[in-house]
Amino acid sequence: MALDEIQRKREIIESRARVREFVFGIQDGLMSTVGLLAGIQGATENNLVVIITGLTAMFAGAVSMATGSYLSSNAEKEIFDKEIKDAAELAEAEPYIAAEGLLNALSQEGMTKEQGYRVVKLLGQQQGVFLRTFQEKVFGLGTAELNRPVRAALVMGLSFVLGGAIPLAPYLLLSGLQALYVSIALAGLTLFSVGVFKGRLAAKPLFASGAQFFVIAVAASLFGYAIGLVVQYFFPGISIPAG
């Protein structure tokens, strides 16, 4: 593998750090929206109410998910940066302790004491290289910039909107149980595709990965519809006339 190929591989790994937000956002948008739509459909049987409720939940959920993603990612980044700073200060103030810690870490990875000592001595001649190696090997603080709060929030919010729009779309053209069935089918097929995508990136069996997402989506939809029927049974007065 050439050096430029290694660099491209690193860039791919960093870009795939957003897969978590994408998968989480789209599956949450799909499952929460299709479950809600099924529940409202079962309770009211009013297409307009279903659409308005779905749109409100979709955009409110997207804002909530994006905000939560930003705050959590930013908090993680601040803690991560603080730990890197502390490690750098320790290596500068106590170089012998840092060298001993790195030597111990290399020994745990299979190096002999003699080999580890030579590596540590060689790294010690380049302070920057020694520091990055010390941070990674001793404290597990890698240097790849994987944590970007704003990008994480955008991916989370947009994928949630995409996930919510898919099961909502049939209600713009159809109504009643026909819209519900198409909505569930679209949600299931989309989640199956997301599962296949995840399986491809993780080198897992594609059909099994897709089927896992599909089954969960259909189960969530049926559960939401059942809740709507229960609500309608105990509170029949909430049904809103279609006119």
Secondary structure as GFF3:
##gff-version 3
##sequence-region A 1 243
A	DSSP	alpha_helix	3	15	.	.	.	ID=ss1
A	DSSP	three_ten_helix	16	18	.	.	.	ID=ss2
A	DSSP	alpha_helix	19	44	.	.	.	ID=ss3
A	DSSP	alpha_helix	47	93	.	.	.	ID=ss4
A	DSSP	alpha_helix	95	108	.	.	.	ID=ss5
A	DSSP	alpha_helix	113	123	.	.	.	ID=ss6
A	DSSP	alpha_helix	127	139	.	.	.	ID=ss7
A	DSSP	alpha_helix	149	168	.	.	.	ID=ss8
A	DSSP	alpha_helix	170	173	.	.	.	ID=ss9
A	DSSP	alpha_helix	176	201	.	.	.	ID=ss10
A	DSSP	alpha_helix	206	234	.	.	.	ID=ss11
A	DSSP	three_ten_helix	236	238	.	.	.	ID=ss12
###
